[in-house]
């Protein structure tokens, strides 16, 4: 396949192969995890009231989904790399629909947490599968995907994540909190129908089932899950720390690292992450960036409902300026010519917004509260597409599904950290003092993030289009060389 194509032909191919019918099903599926992550924020207080649960106990509804997703995202990404992204996409949608039905009939808080775990598994397959589908389509055609087509994935995710609290507040206020689960059933079925109609079929598998099972690295998945769970057991009880869990967690993380280093095809290639410093720093930046918006999404609504005595619907509306700001900034981030500037601007806005939160009280004028919180939407939206672009440029082609899953996983680390901070700062009763202490921690985290970005010299420089085209040509050159010299290769050969 030639590396240089006629510009008119390239433009036409982009319109045909990356058009609305290709992008829409991928965007719809990619928004299922973000919207389920945030819709529940305004329903936590009513759920806690119905089940007579504390803030820390209802926090497991958040942590359960994120803990599961942190494991499931790279796992489903690996399955997409091995079995085919379209197959995994459809399987994930089935699980989402089942979880939606389960949320309607869950009789206890524990059962509802189990439903959120199933929802975490189901919603984890769409985004890494979509990224792999994009990469496969681009590599097969020999053209870079249009910026706005690929940006649609991040725009859909960030928009639904931003509007999730407002949407969840409306649904909870009108239909009750059970409806934030049942809404997944029609969403999953409609998306599955569009995938059947418009997403290209996967190429046939050429390796046997035994080889595929070996490549999944089940021991690595189990160790990673155990390490995260043990760490969560400590973080979710910071008000009464289980100190003995720290050495337990450290020991399991050590076992996971040693296993991954020795495994020929590990679940998470720690050697690749250690060698690929730019990718590792990007993933760390994801955690720090999303820690602050998650603190606001989950802590702000509970503070408004419990301390300022707003209704769930009103609390959701109070987050609307943040949602609008995030949506607008996500468009600006998608159109930014570079990658570094959006991160710097986003971190600076986060620092100003978090410092402003310290000045808010339960009797502060609603317009002022909404204005301050709107600033938190800037980093949430502005850095979404640049982060996705950085992952696309920095990850090896054969690891794109896993890398996309890790992007979400490291974002969930930020969410898990936010939930832990909420349990520590709010305790059993949400008040102004706990909210101000939370704001102080968020301000310090924002300052750390800004310094980290300013000192980071690994971010791709220059126009995004130029970086993407260079990466595409490099990939094509490697594929042509591999085909000419060795023929079709396995994943281990490519690595």
BAMISE-343590 format. One line per 3 residues: number of its first residue (from 0); for each residue x, y, z of C-alpha. Coordinates in pm, whole numbers, plus 50000, padded with zeros to 5 digits. Each point is the difference from the previous one (the first is absolute). Last residue first. Example, Ala and Ser with C-alpha at 12.3 -4.5 7.8 and 13.67 -1.06 7.14 Angstrom:
BAMISE-343590
1) 51367 49894 50714; 49863 49656 50066 $
This chain:
BAMISE-343590
494) 50603 49290 52032; 49901 49915 49646; 50118 49642 50044 $
491) 49811 49962 50328; 49686 50129 49833; 50028 49746 49723 $
488) 50142 50086 49662; 49889 49976 49639; 50295 49966 49758 $
485) 50358 50011 50115; 50197 50234 49778; 49758 50172 49765 $
482) 49710 50001 50244; 50212 50137 50286; 50153 50273 49780 $
479) 49658 50105 49873; 49856 50008 50353; 50299 50195 50137 $
476) 49976 50260 49723; 49626 50031 50046; 50044 50067 50372 $
473) 50266 50264 49939; 49781 50168 49739; 49708 50009 50244 $
470) 50212 50147 50282; 50127 50277 49772; 49645 50073 49886 $
467) 49877 50018 50360; 50284 50231 50108; 49942 50239 49707 $
464) 49626 50007 50065; 50054 50083 50367; 50213 50307 49924 $
461) 50337 50024 50178; 50111 49840 50323; 49917 49658 50141 $
458) 50007 50002 50383; 50326 49860 50137; 50141 50324 50142 $
455) 49794 49996 50321; 50113 50278 50238; 49704 50228 49928 $
452) 49761 49706 50018; 50122 49884 50341; 49996 50357 50139 $
449) 49637 50039 49892; 49903 49662 50145; 50160 50078 50338 $
446) 49808 50329 50016; 49677 49816 49917; 50065 49741 50274 $
443) 50060 50277 50256; 49675 50169 49901; 49813 49667 50020 $
440) 50131 49941 50353; 49882 50347 50105; 49661 49945 49835 $
437) 49949 49678 50197; 50071 50185 50323; 49748 50263 49893 $
434) 49732 49736 49930; 50063 49833 50337; 49958 50333 50177 $
431) 49687 50090 49803; 49814 49683 50100; 49943 49638 49890 $
428) 49939 49759 50287; 50131 49645 50048; 50360 50077 49901 $
425) 50017 50295 49761; 50376 50046 49962; 50113 49637 50025 $
422) 49712 49843 49806; 50025 50273 49737; 50376 49955 49971 $
419) 49958 49628 49935; 49738 50069 49733; 50235 50246 49830 $
416) 50291 49753 50006; 49777 49739 49840; 49901 50252 49733 $
413) 50363 50087 49927; 50087 49631 49980; 49704 49975 49765 $
410) 50178 50235 49761; 50299 49768 50016; 49772 49716 49891 $
407) 49845 50208 49719; 50339 50063 49845; 50094 49640 50078 $
404) 49714 49881 49779; 50125 50215 49714; 50347 49853 50051 $
401) 49859 49646 50005; 49813 50050 49673; 50296 50175 49838 $
398) 50254 49732 50096; 50074 49869 49648; 50029 50359 49873 $
395) 50253 50098 50267; 49874 50286 50220; 50147 50355 49982 $
392) 49808 50158 49712; 49653 49864 50080; 50055 50058 50371 $
389) 50099 50363 49932; 49694 50045 49780; 49770 49867 50274 $
386) 50161 50237 50250; 49965 50293 49758; 49630 49902 49957 $
383) 49916 50015 50370; 50226 50283 50113; 49767 50295 49935 $
380) 49684 49835 50128; 50082 49905 50358; 50267 50267 50022 $
377) 49735 50270 49934; 49710 49838 50189; 50158 50084 50335 $
374) 49955 50370 49914; 49622 49952 49996; 50014 49921 50373 $
371) 50083 50363 50076; 49716 50139 49789; 49745 49750 50136 $
368) 50078 50094 50360; 49980 50370 49913; 49664 49961 49827 $
365) 49864 49798 50294; 50077 50276 50253; 50203 49866 50292 $
362) 49792 49859 50289; 50166 49655 49993; 50341 50164 49991 $
359) 50251 50071 49723; 50339 50170 50047; 50203 49675 49995 $
356) 49839 49915 49665; 50179 50298 49845; 50341 49841 50061 $
353) 49873 49693 49816; 49891 50213 49703; 50329 50190 49975 $
350) 50208 49680 50011; 49773 49824 49750; 50028 50292 49760 $
347) 50381 49978 50019; 49989 49623 49940; 49777 50042 49695 $
344) 50213 50276 49849; 50315 49788 50035; 49836 49683 49862 $
341) 49843 50187 49707; 50341 50152 49909; 50191 49668 49975 $
338) 49796 49827 49729; 50019 50223 49695; 49771 50118 49722 $
335) 49702 50027 50234; 49676 49910 49825; 49914 49705 50223 $
332) 50096 50199 50310; 49769 50283 49895; 49713 49754 49954 $
329) 50076 49846 50340; 50007 50352 50142; 49640 50060 49898 $
326) 49883 49669 50149; 50195 50052 50323; 49863 50354 50040 $
323) 49644 49876 49942; 50046 49728 50261; 50155 50235 50254 $
320) 49711 50241 49940; 49755 49708 50049; 50134 49900 50343 $
317) 49737 50211 50175; 49735 49831 49786; 50088 49664 50152 $
314) 49973 50142 50350; 49658 50139 49907; 49881 49660 49881 $
311) 50140 49822 50305; 49827 50259 50226; 50214 50268 50167 $
308) 50044 49993 50376; 50322 50211 50019; 50170 49744 50225 $
305) 49861 49664 49885; 49888 50066 49641; 50262 50259 49903 $
302) 50280 49814 50178; 49899 49668 49840; 49997 50164 49657 $
299) 50343 50158 50052; 50165 49684 50132; 49927 49766 49709 $
296) 50050 50225 49700; 50243 50234 50177; 50237 49729 50119 $
293) 49972 49837 49657; 50095 50329 49831; 50314 50026 50222 $
290) 50132 49644 49967; 49961 50014 49621; 50320 50195 49929 $
287) 50217 49812 50249; 49899 49659 49866; 50029 50101 49633 $
284) 50344 50149 50067; 50118 49660 50122; 49881 49844 49673 $
281) 50181 50265 49796; 50315 49948 50206; 49992 49627 49925 $
278) 49948 50063 49627; 50295 50242 49984; 50222 49761 50202 $
275) 49955 49705 49765; 50270 49770 50142; 49832 49957 50338 $
272) 49658 49977 49834; 50126 49736 49754; 50160 49803 50281 $
269) 49679 50031 50200; 49812 49822 49719; 49657 49977 50158 $
266) 49833 49660 49955; 50341 49851 49929; 50112 49818 49682 $
263) 50332 49829 50074; 49945 50026 50376; 50315 50068 50204 $
260) 49958 50377 50032; 49623 49970 50053; 50044 49738 50273 $
257) 50259 50209 50183; 49778 50311 49984; 49690 49812 50117 $
254) 50191 49840 50287; 50128 50343 50105; 49648 50143 49981 $
251) 49882 49712 50219; 50270 50069 50260; 49924 50372 50003 $
248) 49629 49931 50051; 50072 49776 50296; 50252 50251 50136 $
245) 49732 50273 49978; 49710 49787 50126; 50151 49983 50349 $
242) 49936 50371 50037; 49622 49961 49990; 49941 50372 50037 $
239) 49697 50128 50196; 49914 50327 49820; 50200 49871 49703 $
236) 49764 49704 49964; 49933 49998 49624; 50372 50042 49927 $
233) 50105 49688 50193; 49748 49759 49849; 50065 50171 49666 $
230) 50367 49897 50012; 49900 49640 50069; 49751 50011 49712 $
227) 50256 50149 49760; 50262 49735 50080; 49743 49721 49979 $
224) 49878 50122 49660; 50356 50024 49864; 50085 49656 50137 $
221) 49688 49846 49841; 50062 50167 49662; 50364 49889 50001 $
218) 49900 49644 50084; 49749 50011 49709; 50264 50095 49744 $
215) 49769 50074 49703; 50272 49866 49767; 49963 49648 50138 $
212) 49627 50005 49928; 50074 50105 49640; 50254 49723 49954 $
209) 49752 49742 50127; 49727 50135 49772; 50213 49955 49689 $
206) 50149 50275 49787; 49883 50130 49662; 49692 50190 50110 $
203) 49787 50134 49715; 50015 50378 49939; 49740 50186 50200 $
200) 49687 50124 49827; 49971 50365 49904; 49774 50219 50221 $
197) 49680 50121 49832; 49703 49767 50039; 50099 49770 50284 $
194) 50155 50293 50189; 49683 50204 49949; 49786 49721 50149 $
191) 50235 49963 50297; 49979 50376 50070; 49620 49989 50005 $
188) 50000 49700 50234; 50255 50150 50242; 49821 50335 50027 $
185) 49660 49831 50036; 50123 49792 50298; 50227 50261 50159 $
182) 49705 50220 50099; 49909 49731 50254; 50291 50094 50228 $
179) 49938 50374 50038; 49632 49906 50023; 50041 49833 50340 $
176) 50078 50346 50147; 49641 50121 49969; 49806 50097 49687 $
173) 49980 50381 50011; 50261 50105 50257; 50233 49711 49926 $
170) 49985 50058 49623; 50059 50374 50039; 50283 49958 50251 $
167) 50163 49732 49785; 49986 50227 49695; 50156 50287 50194 $
164) 50267 49772 50150; 50072 49833 49664; 50037 50322 49800 $
161) 50378 50008 50043; 50051 49627 49952; 49761 50004 49704 $
158) 50194 50285 49841; 50342 49854 50086; 49921 49661 49849 $
155) 49831 50129 49686; 50278 50253 49940; 50267 49737 50061 $
152) 49852 49765 49741; 49912 50286 49765; 50367 50100 49997 $
149) 50063 49706 49768; 49766 50140 49739; 50107 50358 50073 $
146) 50366 49924 49930; 49933 49813 49678; 50155 49651 50007 $
143) 50354 49978 49856; 50012 49809 49674; 50155 49665 49906 $
140) 49661 49833 49957; 50085 49693 50209; 50191 50204 50261 $
137) 49721 50256 50038; 49723 49739 50033; 50203 49795 50248 $
134) 50074 50308 50213; 49638 50111 50007; 49879 49648 50089 $
131) 50267 49982 50274; 49880 50331 50147; 49640 49878 49989 $
128) 50091 49676 50177; 50185 50193 50271; 49689 50222 50044 $
125) 49727 49736 49987; 50126 49722 50223; 49996 50166 50340 $
122) 49627 50071 50008; 49916 49634 50054; 50255 49931 50272 $
119) 49908 50313 50196; 49630 49927 49960; 50057 49657 50152 $
116) 50176 50169 50295; 49718 50256 50023; 49751 49716 50024 $
113) 50204 49846 50283; 49992 50338 50179; 49621 49998 49961 $
110) 49985 49654 50155; 50203 50124 50296; 49769 50300 50037 $
107) 49704 49767 50020; 49696 49891 49792; 50145 50046 49647 $
104) 49698 49974 49763; 50053 50303 49774; 50378 49986 50013 $
101) 49997 49644 49865; 49825 50105 49679; 50267 50258 49924 $
98) 50271 49749 50088; 49860 49760 49738; 50001 50276 49737 $
95) 50360 50091 50079; 50106 49635 49977; 49848 49971 49652 $
92) 50179 50320 49894; 50333 49852 50108; 49949 49696 49779 $
89) 49935 50229 49702; 50321 50197 50048; 50199 49684 50065 $
86) 49893 49859 49662; 50070 50329 49822; 50347 50029 50156 $
83) 50127 49659 49880; 50096 49698 50209; 50358 50095 50086 $
80) 50030 50381 50000; 49640 50033 50122; 50071 49749 50276 $
77) 50304 50207 50103; 49785 50313 50007; 49740 49813 50203 $
74) 50269 49921 50255; 50144 50353 49981; 49654 50141 50084 $
71) 49891 49719 50234; 50249 50054 50280; 49947 50375 50044 $
68) 49636 49947 49905; 49944 49770 50296; 50160 50243 50243 $
65) 49813 50286 49838; 49661 49832 50018; 50049 49883 50358 $
62) 50150 50334 50106; 49691 50193 49899; 49740 49770 50154 $
59) 50255 49940 50276; 49962 50366 50097; 49650 49913 50118 $
56) 50167 49840 50302; 50243 50289 50062; 49718 50255 49982 $
53) 49797 49797 50251; 49715 49762 49918; 49635 49991 50108 $
50) 49906 49803 49683; 49739 50250 49877; 50189 50301 50140 $
47) 50331 49890 49850; 49831 49951 49664; 49843 50347 50023 $
44) 50342 50157 50088; 50193 49808 49735; 49759 50090 49717 $
41) 50168 50328 49904; 50334 49825 49940; 49839 49696 49831 $
38) 49993 50164 49658; 50380 50041 50014; 50154 49658 49945 $
35) 49706 49873 49798; 50047 50289 49756; 50374 49944 49978 $
32) 49969 49624 49939; 49724 50021 49739; 50161 50282 49799 $
29) 50231 49778 49798; 49707 49794 49877; 49827 50296 49841 $
26) 50325 50130 49847; 50081 49667 49837; 49648 49965 49859 $
23) 50016 50357 49860; 50350 49986 49844; 49953 49754 49714 $
20) 49656 50125 49894; 50117 50360 50038; 50296 49963 49759 $
17) 50344 49853 50059; 50012 49765 49700; 49814 50208 49743 $
14) 50096 50352 50104; 50359 49897 50071; 50028 49821 49670 $
11) 49881 50313 49818; 50262 50218 50172; 50274 49748 49925 $
8) 49901 49986 49633; 50003 50379 49974; 50343 50015 50168 $
5) 50153 49735 49770; 50173 49741 50213; 50354 49966 50135 $
2) 50088 49687 50201; 49909 49761 49723; 49853 49661 50094 $
